[in-house]
């Protein structure tokens, strides 16, 4: 049996639209076992009642990309998924499925793919690396596409920093939330985001959390997605008042993430309560950044 652990992720962190992502210590587990014939897929935890258990399953489709690449065809395969990452909330559940399937298949058939090759294969399925890169690499990842290849770097995060995540009880489609975005933006808004993204990376690298309130502002995507999430602005404001250093939409949503080094429990309760006041049931999670990305835990 091959077992792979993949972290949750939060992308953008406000201004870093499609170029920043951070791995979080909340993990999905993907297990592959060879069997004599057929395909058996078991799903436990998040998405157990909704994720497909046939060849359309995203983990299997990712694995098949690897199998096809190297000309391998397993006689039979059992896939077991233990999911802790909420589905469709902007915490990288689909990225975890793709990365988990690719790494497990790479081990199963001894394909020998390196991280750059696995990243390229995963991006060909997801379309962009916002959650893929931190899920594979861990930590806070800054990435760019250069002539079709992803160039990245990682930075170490300040000790004691936590992500407080408010997770509403409704899902959002990344495709739908991207359709809400404008095709063009003003030079003023572009400069606004460049300055905030640069400030955010520098602040996290230096451990200067005092500027995160400004550094996590955004004008490229959050203003256009805010109307899709009841109570969005109120939750942001409440988290800041409770002591969050900076607050942003997690990926395309619906979850909202606050970065904090103190009062995490209070921030979690306030965000959840503020969602409830807007008629939305929500849960809250307090997660540390994950310094490591996806990895095979054991091969039996």
C-alpha positions as a printed Julia matrix, in Angstrom:
300×3 Matrix{Float64}:
   0.0    0.0     0.0
   1.1    3.55   -0.76
  -0.08   6.34    1.52
   0.26  10.03    0.66
  -0.47  13.02    2.92
  -1.42  16.33    1.26
  -1.94  19.65    3.1
  -4.78  22.11    2.72
  -3.86  25.44    1.16
  -5.0   29.05    1.15
  -4.28  31.0    -2.01
  -3.92  34.72   -2.8
  -3.81  35.97    0.83
  -5.49  39.1    -0.46
  -3.32  40.84   -3.08
  -1.32  37.85   -4.36
  -3.91  36.8    -6.92
  -2.69  33.65   -8.69
   0.88  34.11   -7.44
   0.87  33.38   -3.67
  -0.25  30.34   -1.7
   0.35  28.85    1.72
   0.09  25.25    2.93
  -1.82  24.58    6.16
  -1.64  21.79    8.74
  -4.88  20.1     7.72
  -4.34  17.0     5.64
  -6.06  14.65    3.25
  -4.78  11.09    2.98
  -4.66   9.16   -0.3
  -4.02   5.41   -0.22
  -3.35   3.23   -3.27
  -3.36  -0.57   -3.12
  -2.94  -2.96   -6.05
  -5.75  -5.5    -6.42
  -6.33  -8.28   -8.91
  -8.82  -6.38  -11.08
 -11.2   -3.44  -11.27
 -11.32  -0.04   -9.6
 -12.55   0.38   -6.03
 -12.75   3.86   -4.49
 -13.62   4.49   -0.85
 -14.18   7.99    0.57
 -14.24   8.85    4.27
 -14.7   12.27    5.83
 -15.3   15.47    3.86
 -17.2   14.9     0.63
 -17.96  11.28    1.45
 -21.54  11.62    0.25
 -20.82  13.6    -2.91
 -17.47  12.65   -4.44
 -17.65  10.09   -7.28
 -16.39   6.55   -6.75
 -15.67   5.74  -10.37
 -13.21   6.78  -13.09
 -14.45  10.37  -12.91
 -12.97  10.73   -9.41
 -10.33  13.49   -9.5
  -7.72  11.43   -7.65
  -8.06   8.62  -10.16
  -8.0   11.0   -13.13
  -4.76  12.53  -11.82
  -3.26   9.08  -11.31
  -4.23   8.05  -14.83
  -2.29  11.02  -16.21
   0.82   9.48  -14.67
  -0.06   5.96  -15.82
  -0.63   7.18  -19.39
   2.59   9.2   -19.37
   4.72   6.15  -18.62
   2.6    3.51  -20.36
   1.52   1.7   -17.19
  -1.82  -0.03  -16.69
  -2.59  -1.53  -13.27
  -4.58  -4.76  -13.32
  -6.71  -3.44  -10.49
  -6.58  -0.56   -8.04
  -8.13   0.26   -4.69
  -8.12   3.95   -3.74
  -9.03   5.03   -0.22
  -9.48   8.73    0.53
  -9.54  10.09    4.06
 -10.56  13.71    3.61
 -10.2   16.38    6.28
 -10.13  19.38    3.92
 -13.58  20.93    3.35
 -14.72  20.59   -0.26
 -15.46  23.65   -2.39
 -14.52  26.24    0.24
 -11.27  27.65   -1.15
  -8.93  25.46    0.9
  -7.41  23.46   -1.93
  -9.47  20.27   -1.79
  -9.22  19.71   -5.55
  -5.5   20.51   -5.54
  -5.0   17.95   -2.77
  -6.81  15.35   -4.86
  -4.7   16.05   -7.94
  -1.39  16.13   -6.06
  -2.3   13.06   -3.99
  -3.22  11.08   -7.1
  -0.06  12.08   -8.96
   2.33  11.29   -6.1
   0.65   7.96   -5.29
   0.67   6.91   -8.94
   4.28   8.03   -9.32
   5.22   5.7    -6.46
   2.94   2.86   -7.56
   4.42   2.53  -11.03
   7.89   3.87  -10.18
   7.53   6.6   -12.79
  10.41   8.62  -11.37
   8.76  12.03  -11.85
  10.47  14.88   -9.99
   8.67  17.77   -8.3
   8.9   20.05  -11.32
   7.41  17.38  -13.57
   4.65  16.61  -11.07
   3.89  20.32  -10.71
   3.6   20.72  -14.49
   1.32  17.68  -14.75
  -0.89  18.94  -11.92
  -1.12  22.43  -13.42
  -2.2   20.95  -16.74
  -5.26  19.65  -14.89
  -5.99  22.57  -12.55
  -5.1   25.33  -15.0
  -3.16  27.47  -12.51
  -0.78  26.75   -9.61
  -2.42  28.83   -6.85
  -3.2   25.82   -4.65
  -1.17  23.19   -6.51
   2.23  24.72   -5.71
   1.87  25.05   -1.91
   0.15  21.64   -1.69
   3.16  20.03   -3.34
   5.93  22.18   -1.88
   4.63  23.33    1.52
   5.21  26.66    3.25
   4.46  30.01    1.64
   5.15  29.78   -2.09
   5.56  32.62   -4.57
   5.26  31.4    -8.13
   5.19  32.62  -11.72
   4.67  31.02  -15.09
   7.65  31.49  -17.4
   7.19  30.23  -20.96
   4.83  27.53  -19.77
   6.94  26.43  -16.8
   6.41  27.32  -13.16
   9.2   29.14  -11.36
   8.83  29.33   -7.59
  10.48  30.23   -4.32
   9.52  29.6    -0.7
   9.9   31.75    2.38
   9.98  30.8     6.04
   7.05  32.09    8.08
   7.22  33.78   11.49
   7.03  31.48   14.52
   3.65  31.54   16.22
   1.7   32.68   13.16
  -1.63  30.86   12.74
  -4.36  30.89   10.14
  -7.85  31.22   11.62
 -10.28  29.97    8.99
 -14.04  30.54    9.03
 -15.68  27.92    6.82
 -19.29  28.66    5.77
 -21.69  25.82    5.11
 -22.0   26.6     1.4
 -19.65  25.81   -1.46
 -18.41  28.02   -4.27
 -17.28  26.99   -7.73
 -13.89  28.38   -8.76
 -15.23  28.66  -12.31
 -18.21  30.75  -11.17
 -16.11  33.03   -8.99
 -13.64  33.61  -11.84
 -16.51  34.59  -14.11
 -17.35  37.34  -11.6
 -13.99  39.0   -12.25
 -13.47  41.81  -14.77
 -11.42  41.17  -17.89
  -9.48  44.41  -17.44
  -8.41  46.46  -14.42
  -7.17  50.02  -14.05
  -3.5   50.9   -13.73
  -4.31  52.36  -10.3
  -5.71  49.04   -9.05
  -2.82  47.07  -10.56
  -0.3   49.27   -8.75
  -2.35  48.98   -5.55
  -2.06  45.2    -5.63
   1.61  45.13   -6.62
   2.48  47.32   -3.65
   0.43  45.23   -1.22
   1.76  41.9    -2.5
   5.35  43.11   -2.19
   4.66  44.45    1.3
   3.0   41.16    2.31
   5.93  38.97    1.24
   8.48  41.27    2.87
   6.47  41.52    6.09
   6.09  37.75    6.43
   9.73  37.15    5.63
  10.87  39.69    8.24
   8.22  38.74   10.78
   6.78  42.28   10.8
   3.12  41.39   11.32
   2.12  44.97   12.16
   1.64  45.82    8.46
  -0.49  42.81    7.48
  -3.71  44.79    7.82
  -2.59  46.96    4.9
  -0.6   44.26    3.1
  -3.58  41.9     2.75
  -5.81  44.47    1.05
  -6.85  43.74   -2.54
  -8.66  45.38   -5.44
  -8.35  42.74   -8.17
 -10.68  39.97   -7.03
 -12.19  40.35   -3.55
 -14.43  43.36   -4.32
 -16.06  41.39   -7.13
 -16.49  38.2    -5.08
 -17.64  39.84   -1.85
 -21.26  39.98   -2.99
 -21.31  36.19   -3.41
 -20.62  35.65    0.3
 -23.23  36.88    2.81
 -21.6   38.85    5.62
 -18.2   38.99    3.92
 -17.3   42.56    4.87
 -18.69  42.16    8.38
 -16.62  39.02    9.0
 -13.48  40.78    7.78
 -14.1   43.74   10.08
 -14.99  41.58   13.08
 -11.83  39.49   12.71
  -9.69  42.62   12.6
 -11.39  44.07   15.69
 -10.78  40.76   17.51
  -7.04  41.03   16.87
  -6.37  39.49   13.46
  -3.28  40.94   11.82
  -4.76  40.59    8.33
  -7.85  38.99    6.8
  -8.69  37.82    3.28
 -10.83  35.51    1.22
  -9.25  32.06    1.08
  -8.68  31.35   -2.59
 -11.98  31.84   -4.41
 -13.96  31.24   -1.19
 -16.25  30.68    0.5
 -13.86  30.41    3.48
 -12.26  33.51    4.98
  -8.77  33.32    6.49
  -7.3   35.56    9.19
  -3.6   35.58   10.05
  -2.91  36.03   13.75
  -0.24  35.56   16.4
  -2.56  36.11   19.4
  -6.24  35.75   20.34
  -6.81  32.99   17.79
  -9.64  31.43   19.79
 -11.48  34.74   20.11
 -11.0   35.5    16.41
 -12.36  32.07   15.48
 -15.51  32.56   17.58
 -16.09  36.11   16.36
 -15.81  35.12   12.69
 -18.18  32.21   13.15
 -20.7   34.32   15.12
 -20.59  37.13   12.55
 -21.37  34.69    9.75
 -24.31  33.42   11.81
 -25.62  36.98   12.23
 -25.71  37.17    8.43
 -27.77  33.97    8.23
 -24.88  31.63    7.42
 -23.86  28.66    9.53
 -20.09  28.3     9.73
 -17.34  26.45   11.56
 -13.9   27.72   12.43
 -10.46  26.12   12.3
  -7.18  27.29   13.82
  -4.35  25.98   11.67
  -0.59  26.41   11.66
   1.2   26.85    8.33
   2.55  23.53    7.07
   6.28  23.81    6.33
   6.18  20.58    4.32
   4.1   19.76    1.29
   2.66  16.47    0.11
   4.68  13.4     0.97
   4.46   9.64    0.9
   4.16   8.49    4.51
   4.93   4.84    3.93
   5.14   2.15    1.27
   4.12  -1.36    2.33
